[in-house]
Amino acid sequence: MTATVTTPRTTGLDASTPASSFARHRTGVVLVGALALLTLGAFLIGGGTWPESLTVDLTGPLGDVSDWIIDNRDTHPLFLYFFGHISNAVVLSVRGVYLVLLAAGWAGVTAAAGLIAWRVAGVRLALTAVAAFILCALLGMWVPTMQTLALMAVAVLASVILGAVLGLAAGLSDRVFRSLRPVLDTMQVMPAFAYLLPVVLVFGIGVPAAVLATVVYAAPPMARLTALGLRDADAGVMEAAASLGATGRQRLLTARLPLARKELLLGLNQTIMMALSMAVIASVIGAGGLGDRVYQALASVDVGAALAAGIPIVLLAVVLDRVTAAAGNRIGTAPQAGPARSGWAVVVAGTVVAAVVARLAAKPTWPDAWTVGIAEPVNEAVGWMTDHLYSGVPVIGGTADWAAHFTTWILDPVRDGLQWLPWWALLLLVAVLAVVIGTWRTTLTAVLAMAAIGVLGVWDPALNTLSQVLAGVTVTLVIGFAVGIAASRSERVERLLRPVLDVFQTMPQFVYLIPVVALFGVGRAPAVVAAVIYALPAVVRITTQGMNGVDPVVMESSRSLGATGMQQLRKVQLPLARPALLLAVNQGVVLVLAVVVIGGLVGGGALGYDVVFGLAQGDLATGLVAGAAIVCLGLMLDRVTQPTQRRTGKGA
């Protein structure tokens, strides 16, 4: 990132033209126009919530669709010869991988993990991988871990294939790229919960629905990064290949794909992390494995059991992230000397030997005597916190007091204020924010998305969810900007934060609910706290990178002119880092929304609760309408927080 591009550039316009004058005073013109419309609307339209005359009741049509699917699921050719074959293929694939993992046993799987990590990244990561899998077994979670791995393996393979095919088409065709980009943008802002109900509608509760929901959720990063890598291939290399007479296919195989290897591996890394996150969330629809253990424990508020299943999820995420990231970092470097250059035959041989030795020792499965139960001690600690930290703590109060105050003083007023605003005034506010920050096209998208929520008849629940998102984003940005600025100004702080941020960024969304429930109980405030914790690492990282990316020459010039540290921060770094800060806001909004929706599982209410209720009760109308409203809310929030870079160039 460079600090030289700070404002969008206009092309073909003289500084004295009316168009350029409007561009310079855009914010003021928009605000004056909005104030005039607000005054006019107060007289002509009045106040009130979204009018019922503008809503569309989908209960009947969706009920008819649900009834038709249920009645024809076992007889209609579409289900018998298409969806049925897909479902059977998924079940057989997951079962096959699971049986292979069980046949390898704990020793074979652990050896394979360690040897693959050693082959890709060296001894240190190999030891980390071995320790992670042994700890999963020590916690008594070996079988659920293998179930999650089996589902992950199938889902990741399908996601990579689908994403690579879409990315290949988008990378080679401008028309496909333009058509696919809005689809990927929409899928990127969709919270994970929104993917569950459509697949449940077609495939029912079970492993096929969980795998396919995971594929749909995890494929976009692979598609986007594949297209990016192919389109950004070095023009000189491509021209040289063409001048040597290479065909289009030869240029693709010998030039484009090798040049895009880093992006392809980064896409694999992101796909794996998103697939693991979704595989855990998909426990709500019968995915099984570790996610099911967490979900069942949270439903009974058994924090100890939830933590015992949550730790292996975090360990899997860390190991998979580190291995794929290390593989990507090694691209383009010189081959290492010594045993690291040995082939994959060593990995296979070592795995087979470890599995055979464990079977000969009559210990193919992890012995129950070697497990350590942490649920009871954790629940005792939670009980102690309930007795001593929930309330009654001198001066500062307890965690329950904080949650209650946060709900009473922040969440309730924001929700009530949003619901008090006239519907047309809220649409006008969305339009003003979008046009000031983005483009006219993004403004239209944001307003239509917000209006669609009203048409769906979930205006008030959506504003309840929006109030939680706004409160969470505010807290996230205050803390994230402060920590990010501190890290950018101190190398020691940045070094201390790096491992913490690494761990927190690899944790699936579901896991954040465990410590929050332990400390704050259930309700809207705990859901917001979990969202803040989930979104903070991304905001801190982007802020730190943006502040560090400011041109050192500019910083030195301001210092030579006598600027103090605070003056440099306010007048140099923050203005030049504005694009990165806007990106941090955008990512914070999207990430907070994702967890606020999942917070419906722990009392967050609003749209998240409607989705959970629809899934649990088979109420297609409630769940699907809430899921569609979540998508619209995500689109609106994404569009009103799009960074400045997106409106530079054509169409700005």
Secondary structure, DSSP 8 states (H G I E B T S, - for coil): --SS--S---SS--TTSHHHHHHHTHHHHHHHHHHHHHHHHHHHT---S--GGG----HHHHHHHHHHHHHHTTT-HHIIIIIHHHHHHHHHHHHHHHHHHHHHHHHHHHHHHHHHHHHHH-HHHHHHHHHHHHHHHHTT-HHHHHHHHHHHHHHHHHHHHHHHHHHHHHHH-HHHHHHHHHHHHHHHHS-GGGGHHHHHHHH-SSHHHHHHHHHHHHHHHHHHHHHHHHHTS-HHHHHHHHHTT--HHHHIIIIIHHHTHHHHHHHHHHHHHHHHHHHHHGGGGT--HHHHHHHHHHHTT-HHHHHHHHHHHHHHHHHHHHHHHHHHHHTTS---SGGGGS-THHHHHHHHHHHHHHHHTT-SS--GGG----HHHHHHHHHHHHHHTSS--TTT--HHHHHHHHIIIIIHHHHHHHHHS-HHHHHHHHHHHHHHHS-HHHHHHHHHHHHHHHHTT-HHHHHHHHHHHHHHHHHHHHHHHHHHHHHHH-HHHHHHHHHHHHHHHHS-GGGGHHHHHHHH-SSHHHHHHHHHHHHHHHHHHHHHHHHHTS-HHHHHHHHHTT--HHHHIIIIIHHHTHHHHHHHHHHHHHHHHHHHHHGGGGT--HHHHHHHHHHHHT-HHHHHHHHHHHHHHHHHHHHTT--GGGGSSTT-
